[in-house]
Amino acid sequence: MSEPQAESTTFRTPVNPNDPGIGHLMIGVMWTFTSLAVIAIALRLYVRLFIVRKLGPDDWFMIVAGAFQLAYQACMTKAYEWGLGKESWNLSDLQIMYILKWNLIGSIPGIVVAIAARISIATLLIRLFGSRKWFKWYLICFTTLQSVTAAATETFYCLQTSPIEGFWDNRVHARRLDPMIAKVLWMTGQTFFTVADLSYVILPVSFIWKLQMPLHRKIPLMGLICMSVFTAAASIMRTILVQEAVGQAEAMLGVARMFLWANLETTFTIIMGCLPILPKLFQQERLNFIIIKGYVQTIFTKTVRTFQQGTRRGSQQSQDTKQSGGHDIDSMNSGTLGLAALTPNVTSHKNALGSNITCSGREPHHGDTAADITRTDQFMVSYDKASMGPNGPAVV
C-alpha cells in the first residue's frame, strides 16, 4: 500500500549531508528479504513445473507479485541514492523532491504486489478448502473488497495533486486535495490487509489442526502462524508510522521507516504464500537422496566384495607357491631335508599284502655347495618282477 505524502513547505540547508541515517541498514534489509521472496517463488515454480508439472492461476499471480516486487525495490533503491533514510535537516531541497518522486513511482508496483500476492493466496486456499462453502465465499468477497479498496486508494494517491509534478515539487502551482482523505483510505485498506494476513493463515491451520496428524507435521503449521502474525505486525507498524508522518515537515526519516516495514510486509506475504507448496520439493529431494544413497551403497558393497575376493585369491596363490617351491638351505638344517632325512638308511614298509617295500632317499653330496641344494619331496619305489616271491616283491 502506498503511503500518503509527507508535505513540507520549507527546506533548510543540509546540516550534516554525509550522515547516511538508517539508509544503509534499510536498503540492506529490503534487498535481503526481496531476494528471499524471489527464491521462494523460484522454488515454487520448480515444484509446479518439474514435480507437479502444472501451473495454476495462483502461480501466475505470484509470478506477477515477484516481478513487481523487484520493480518496487528498484524504485526504493533510487530513492535511497537521493538520500532516503536521512533526517530531513540533512537533505537538500533537490534530494527531498526526488525522494518524494520515487516514492510516488514506487507506490504503483508496491500496490500491485500487495494485491497480487493476496489474490494468489486466496486462489490456492480455494483450491485446497473449496469444499467449505462459507470459507470459499469469505475468501472471494474479502479478497475482492481489499483489492478494490487498495486500487481506489492508489488512484486517489496519484491524482490528489494536479498537475502530478506538484506532488514532489512545491514550486509548481498545483491543486492539492486534503491529504487526510488519502490517509483515511490508506488506513482502511491497510486494515483489510492486516485482517487478511491473519485470517488467510489461522483459519486454514485451524482446519488442519483438527485432523489426526503427528506432532512433527503440526510444527510447520505453527511456524506459518508465526509468520502470519509477523506480517500483520508489519502492517500495523506501517499504519502507526503513517499517522506520525502525515502533515509533519520533519517526516523524511519516518517515511524511510514506512518503506522498510512495507518491504517486510510484502516479502513475508510472498514467502507465506509459497510455503504450502514447498513440502513437495523436500519430499521429492528426499526420494532422490534415498535413490542415490542406495546406488552408492550398492557400488561400495560390490567394490569391497571384489577387493576381498582378490585378496583371498592372492593369499591362496602365495600359499601354493610356498608349498611347491624350493627353500633357501642357508636358513634350514640340511640334515633334516627330504624323506628319511636324506640319510643312507633304508625305510621299509609293508603293504596290504604283507610285502616289504623299500623307499630310499638321495644321499646328500658333500661336495655340493649350499646354493646347489634344494628340498625335494620326490621319491622312487622299484622292484624286480622276476624276483617276486609268493609273498610279494622282494626288497631291492
Number of C-alpha atoms within 10 A of each C-alpha: 26 25 25 29 24 21 19 19 8 8 15 11 12 14 13 12 15 11 14 16 17 16 22 13 12 22 21 12 14 20 17 13 18 24 16 15 25 21 15 22 24 15 17 25 23 15 21 19 12 10 12 12 10 11 13 12 12 21 22 15 19 26 22 16 31 27 14 21 27 19 18 24 20 15 22 27 20 17 24 22 15 20 27 32 28 24 23 24 17 20 25 17 16 12 18 21 21 20 24 22 20 20 26 23 16 23 21 20 23 26 22 22 29 25 23 22 29 26 24 24 26 22 21 20 20 19 12 12 13 15 10 10 11 9 17 18 13 13 22 14 11 16 21 14 13 23 21 13 18 25 17 15 26 24 13 17 25 19 15 22 19 15 13 17 15 18 24 23 18 15 9 13 12 16 14 14 14 10 18 13 14 23 20 13 19 24 23 16 21 22 17 18 26 19 14 21 26 19 15 19 21 18 13 15 16 11 10 12 14 8 8 7 10 8 8 8 10 13 11 14 19 14 11 19 21 15 19 24 17 18 25 23 17 22 26 19 16 25 21 13 19 23 15 14 21 21 16 15 15 17 20 26 18 23 26 27 20 23 25 22 22 24 25 21 27 28 28 24 24 29 23 22 28 25 15 16 17 17 13 15 18 11 11 13 12 12 12 12 12 12 12 12 11 12 12 12 12 11 11 12 12 12 11 11 12 11 12 12 11 12 11 11 11 11 12 11 10 11 10 10 11 10 9 11 10 12 14 12 16 10 7 11 8 16 11 12 18 19 17 16 15 19 16 12 12 12 13 13 12 10 10 7 8 11 18 18 19 18 18 20 21 16 12 16 8 7 6 9 9 12 9 8 17 14 18 16 9 9 11 9 9 13 14 10 10 8 12 13 10 8 10 16 18 18 15 13
